[in-house]
């Protein structure tokens, strides 16, 4: 199975750590949006898209990359890291999931976990979630990727 992960990890490397853990399981290459060719995702069997959360949204570089993708077919997943917890009625990943579905992708699920965050108010106290993503978060990312690899249905 050819797998690609497009990951925007810009602040502390949190999202890249999660992407790398998933890539180990999926045998995937991890690339930044500006390094990826827009045709690459259409040639993959499974494509992951992930970033940290900025002001309640995934990174604009990742979103712009997905908006620029040609209509495609295939499987995709979305993941995120954030200092603050997701609000269940409005998950961070939902807008990108909807965008991918509109492009013709079958989105197999999404994953998110907490991560070290030094956004302005938190910077005053040295940041929050200093030890995240931790071993438990990375194990959850690995388990998520295993379910994707094994095709065990939609995982949210």
ChimeraX attribute file (.defattr): number of C-alpha atoms within 10 A of each C-alpha:
attribute: neighborCount
match mode: 1-to-1
recipient: residues
	/A:1	10
	/A:2	13
	/A:3	21
	/A:4	24
	/A:5	28
	/A:6	26
	/A:7	29
	/A:8	27
	/A:9	23
	/A:10	13
	/A:11	12
	/A:12	13
	/A:13	16
	/A:14	23
	/A:15	27
	/A:16	24
	/A:17	16
	/A:18	28
	/A:19	30
	/A:20	20
	/A:21	19
	/A:22	26
	/A:23	21
	/A:24	13
	/A:25	17
	/A:26	21
	/A:27	14
	/A:28	22
	/A:29	15
	/A:30	21
	/A:31	17
	/A:32	19
	/A:33	21
	/A:34	13
	/A:35	10
	/A:36	16
	/A:37	12
	/A:38	14
	/A:39	11
	/A:40	12
	/A:41	25
	/A:42	18
	/A:43	14
	/A:44	18
	/A:45	14
	/A:46	25
	/A:47	23
	/A:48	25
	/A:49	29
	/A:50	30
	/A:51	31
	/A:52	31
	/A:53	23
	/A:54	14
	/A:55	10
	/A:56	15
	/A:57	18
	/A:58	24
	/A:59	19
	/A:60	13
	/A:61	15
	/A:62	22
	/A:63	20
	/A:64	11
	/A:65	17
	/A:66	20
	/A:67	15
	/A:68	11
	/A:69	16
	/A:70	13
	/A:71	14
	/A:72	17
	/A:73	18
	/A:74	16
	/A:75	22
	/A:76	25
	/A:77	26
	/A:78	25
	/A:79	24
	/A:80	29
	/A:81	29
	/A:82	26
	/A:83	22
	/A:84	15
	/A:85	13
	/A:86	17
	/A:87	9
	/A:88	7
	/A:89	7
	/A:90	10
	/A:91	16
	/A:92	27
	/A:93	24
	/A:94	15
	/A:95	14
	/A:96	22
	/A:97	22
	/A:98	13
	/A:99	14
	/A:100	25
	/A:101	17
	/A:102	13
	/A:103	17
	/A:104	15
	/A:105	21
	/A:106	18
	/A:107	22
	/A:108	21
	/A:109	20
	/A:110	22
	/A:111	20
	/A:112	25
	/A:113	24
	/A:114	23
	/A:115	26
	/A:116	23
	/A:117	24
	/A:118	18
	/A:119	15
	/A:120	10
	/A:121	11
	/A:122	14
	/A:123	11
	/A:124	9
	/A:125	9
	/A:126	14
	/A:127	15
	/A:128	18
	/A:129	17
	/A:130	14
	/A:131	10
	/A:132	19
	/A:133	23
	/A:134	18
	/A:135	10
	/A:136	11
	/A:137	17
	/A:138	19
	/A:139	15
	/A:140	18
	/A:141	24
	/A:142	21
	/A:143	15
	/A:144	18
	/A:145	23
	/A:146	16
	/A:147	16
	/A:148	22
	/A:149	16
	/A:150	9
	/A:151	11
	/A:152	10
	/A:153	10
	/A:154	13
	/A:155	15
	/A:156	12
